[in-house]
Amino acid sequence: MRIPYVNIKKQYKSEKRKILKIIDQTLESGNWVGGSEIEKFEKKISKICNTKYCISLNSGTDALTLALHLLGVRKGDEVITPPNSFIASTSVIVHLGARPVFVDVKKNQNIDETKIEDKITERTKAIMPVHLTGRMCAMDKIISISEKYKIPVVEDCAQSILSKYKGKMSGSWGDVGCFSAHPLKNLNAMGDAGYLTTNNRNLYNKIKNLRTHGMDESRDNIKNFGYVSRMDNLQAAILNFRLRSLDKIINIRRENVNLYLDNLNLNKVYFPLELKEEFNTYHTFVIQVDDRDRLKKYLKKNGVDTAIHYPVPIHLQKASKYLNYTKGDFPETEKQSKEILTLPINQFLKKKEIIYISKLVNNFYS
């Protein structure tokens, strides 16, 4: 038995007939850059996230960049964020000339909101919580801090489409919500894609203009020096199709988590259980264990692919050396980086495969 960590091939195979028809129809329309599929997608997402606006972009990274830029982040400013995210969260801060100010995380891998205030200075221009693994941060407390200090919040929602906290959707809490539709995400395009949600009309209009060279209605009238940051009409068409099954996919992933929890020895495996105020969408299923690297090799030997999100915290990456962080600065993040292991959670897993993986993990520790 070989169990892949993700199964994009199987996803394509299950959709192939319909996807090829959608691709053919979209290409035949002649609208390859811009078009009706873009508008449909943006309306659907804004309705799902319960926000006034959605702007489709070419990546979640560009969504973060444009959001921070238009909220006033400039050279010498500071942005508060956790050090255990995918590198893009910090990269966008650095590319704007600002300094990432890291805050350690809680046992559930999300930013520790109780430590944010201590990091606020006169240079703090934004707070960027990351909803890691499909579990949202404690946004009510973060928004209270935001309002107290009048600092905008940019939600990194790359892994959390349809996640909720206290009944409110990911991407609807902060000033801006930034999503990725990378092929590994629960709602995935066939290549890079992303989108942004907001209730701020001014931000919406500015980003909509900047994403396409700063052009307005006419190609001859340039309002701003912009970027090439738009989503292709083809990717939007694929996402519109996949939106139809997103609820089902997330329900399956949630069922898979429950099956794991019924079969894993939770005395040997730590997993932060879903709280009553949470609705987690499980972009990843990350356990925390002793002897992680040897367990990973053992699972691989027995046909199970796994991953680590992420083995080296951002503050300890070579690229971060100039920030002068050192080992021990963020003890919980550093501890977790040695214990976290991502097990397969995709919607194509069979029940017997999850039971098999669970038995392997239990056997390893027995």
N, C-alpha and C positions, 0 to 999 in steps of 0.2 A: 504494500500500500504506500503510495506517495501522495501527500496532501500539500498542495501549494499554499503559500501564505495569502496570495491574492490570485484571482482567476479571471483576468480580463479576457483571455481567449474564450472561456466558456460563456462569458457574458455576450461577447460578439456572436458566438455560434448560436446562442438562444435567440438573438435579435436579428440575425443576419438578413433574413428575407425582408423584414420591415425596414431595417436600417438602410439597406441598399436602395430600396424604393424611395426613401426620404432623401438620400443623397442624390439620386437621379433627378427627382423632382426639383430639388433646390438648385442644382447645377443648370438644369434646363430653363429655370426661371430667368437666368442671366444676372440675378442679384447675388453676387458673391461677397461683396463688401457692402454691408448695410442691407436692409430689406425688412419685409414684414415679420420674419421669424424673430428678428431682434426685438421688435416692438412687442410681439406676443410674449416673449420670454420675460421682458422687463415688467410687463403688467402682471404676469403670473407670480413672479417672485415678490413684487411689492405687496400683492394680495396675501401670499403665504406668510410673509414676514410681518404683515400688518404695519407697513411703512408707506409713506406717501410716494416715495420714489425708489426706483432701482435703475442702475446704470450698468449695462453690460460692458466688460472690459476684456483685455486679452490675458489677464492673469490675476490671481489674488494678490500677488506682489505689487502689481501696478495699482491695485485698489488701495492698498496700504500707503503706497508712495503718494498718490494723488490726495488721499484723505489728509495725511499729515501735512503735506505741503499747503493745502488750502485752509487748513486750520492754523497756519502761521508758524509751523516749525521751520526754523532757519539755522544757519551756522552758529554754533555756540550754545544752542538751546539743549534742553534735556527732555527725554521721553522715558517714562517709567514702564518697565515691562519685565517679564520673567526670563531667566536664563536657560530654560529647558525646552524652548520651542524649536521648530524648524528654523534654520539659519535666516530665512527670508525676513522674519519678523524684525530681527536686529539689523539686517543689511539695509533695509529701507531707511532706518533712522540714520545710519552712518552715511548713506549716499546723499542725504539731505544736509550733511555737515553737522548734524546734531550728535549728542552723546547718549548712548543707551545707559540708563540707570537701572540696574537690576534689583529685583526684589525676590527673595526666596519663595519657595512654594510650600503648600501644605501636603499632607500625606496623599491627598487625592490628585496630586501633580499640578493643580491650578494655583495661581498666584495667591499668596497669603495677604489678604486684604488688610489684616491688622498691622502689617509692616509698611504699608504704602505711605502713610502720612510722614513717617520719619525720613523718607527720601525726597520729600517735596522741598524745592528751593525756589528762589525767585526766577530761576531759569527754566523751571518745569513748564513745558508747553502742552503736554498731552500725557494721558495714561492709556497704555495699551494692554489690556488683559487678553490672554489667549485661552480660548475654550478648547483645551487639549483633549483629545480622544473622543470628542463628541459630548463631553461633560462641561456644562457652563460654569463660569466663575460666580462668586457671590455678588451678583451685579447690583442688588439693592444697596449693599454697603459701599460698593465702589462708586456708585452714582451719588451717594450722600457725600463722599469725600470730594467728588468732582464739583458738586454744587457749593460745598463749603469754601473751596479754594478757587472756584471759577476756572477749573481746568477741564478742557474737553476730553471726552473718552472715545477712543477708537477701538471697537471690538475686532479682534482677530478671530473671525468666524470660519477660518479656512476648513476646519474639521467638524463644523457643527450645524450644517443645514438641518432645519426642523427641530433642533434641540430647544428645550424650554427651561426656564427657571422661574418658579412661582407663577407659572401659567403664561409667561411672556416670552415671545420668540427670540431666539438668537438673532442678533442684527437689529433689534428694535429698541435696545436699552440705551446705547451710547449715541453720540452725535453722528457716528457713522459705523456701519457694519461692513466688514470686508471678507468676501468669500472666495474660495478657490473652487474651480470645477476641473482640476487636474484629473487625469484618468484613474488615480487611486482613490478619489473621493467617493462618497456615497451617491452624490449626484455628479456624474462624470461626463466630460466631453471626450472626444477622440483626439486629444492633444491639449495644449494649454488653453485655459479660459478662466475667467473670473467675473465677479460682479460686486456691486456695492449698493448698500441700502442706506437711506437717510430720510429724515423728515424736513431737512433744511433746503428750501427751494433755491436759495442763493448758491449753496454748494452744488446742488444738482445741476443747475444751469452752467456753472463754471466747469465742472468735470465733464459734462456732456460736450462742451466746446473744446476743452483741452485734449480729449481722447482722440480727436480727429484733426490734428495739425492746427487747432485753433480756428478752424473754418466754421462759418455760420451756414446759412442756407446755400450760399454760392461759394464755389471753389475759389473765386477771385477775391473774396472779402475775408481777410484774416484779422480776427479780433484779438487773438493772443498768439504768441509763439507756443505751439502746442506739442503734442506727442503723437505717435502711432500706437494707440492703446485700446483700440476698439476690438470687439469680438466679431469674428466672421459670421456671416449669415448661416453658413453651413453648420458651425458648431452650435449656434442657437437652435437650429432645427433639430439637431440631435438631442440637445438638452430638453427641448419642448416634448419630444417623444419620451425621453427617460423620466421626465417629471411625472408622467402618468403612473409609473410603478414605484415611485420613491417611497410612498407610505408603506407599501408591501415589503420593500427591501429593508426598511428600517425595522419593521415588525419582525421580520425573520432574524435580523441581527440581534434584536432584543431577546428573542426566543433562544437563540444560540448562546447568549450570555447566561440565561437562566439554566440552560442544560449544562453548561460548564460548571456553574455554581452548585448544581445538584450532584455533580460527579467528582469535582476536585476536592482534595483534602485541604480544607481551609485552615487547618492548624499548621500546615506547611506552606501554604500559598496565601499571600495577602492580595485582596482586591477590594478597593473602596466601593462599598455597596451604594446603590442609588438611594438618595434621600427623598423624602416625601415631596419636597419642593422642586425636585429635579425631574426632567424627562430627557434621558441620555440616548443618543443615537448611535453610539459605538462605532465611530469611524475606525477605531482600533480597540482591541481587547488586551489591555496591558496588565499583567500580573507582576507582583514584586516578590522575589524569592532569594534565598541564600544560594550561593554556588551557581549563579546564573549562567556563566559561560560554559560550565561543564554540562548543565542541563540543556543548553542550546545545542551543544555537540551531540548529546545523547538523543535528542529529538531528531536531529538531522540524520543520524545513523539509522534511526527507525522510520525514516521517510517523511518526517514532518518539517516543513519549512517554517521558520520564525523570523522575526526582525527585532531590532532594538530602536526605540524612539525616545531618547537619543543617547548614544553611548558616551559622547563628550559634550558636557555643558558648554553653552556659547561663550561664557566668560573664560573658559580654559582652552578655547580654540586658538590656534596660532594667529589667526586674523585679529583676535581681540587683545593681543599682547600690549598694544599701545594704551589700552584702557587701564592697565595696572591692577587688574584683579588678580587674586592669587587663590591657591587651594585653601579651602576652609572658609572662604567668604560667604558661601551659600551652602551650608552643611546638608540641608535636606535634599536639595537638588543634586549635590554630589553623591550623597548616599544612594539616592534613587537611580542615578546613572549606572551604578554597579549592580542593581537588583532588578531593574525593569526588563521584561521580556514580553514581546507582542506575539500572541498566539493567533492562528488563523480564525477569522470571524466572518468571512465573506458569506454572502447569501446562497452560495452553491454548495456549501458544506452539507454533508449528510449526517444524520443523527449518529450513526455508527462511527463516523469519523471523529466527532467531538468526544464521544465516549472513549474511543481509542486513544486520542491525545490525552485526555484526562487520566486514563489508566497509566499511560507512560509517565506522566508527571508524578503521579502518586507512587508508582513503582520506584522511580528514581530516588525519592525521599524515604522510601521504606527500606 
